[in-house]
């Protein structure tokens, strides 16, 4: 299982603590220093079944500075994925990737249902 986070993010810290308390093993990856690439994001998006917008950190400064709220609807899927692959701070976090599922953002009930 791959746990992708930004260590300074409080939501990521809560998610990591949640995994640790339950003794769930994972490989930790810092999204700021090891940003997901285009192919990874493309595969995770396909595997997740989620709308691509769920992979954007819509509350982040980079998202706001680039005016993506207004630009994303006019962008194609490949263009959005390529943009996400340029800056880890654009990507929603934490991400939990395992065989059969991808979780974007920490929603405790959703994580509990997947990891029971």
Buried (B, 14 or more C-beta within 10 A) or exposed (E): EBBBBBEEBEBBBEBBEBBEEEEBEBEEBBBBEEBBEBEBBBBBBEBBEBEBEBBBBEEBEBBEEBEBEEEBEEBEEEEBBBBBBEBBBBBBBBBBBBEEBBBBBBEEEBBEEEBE
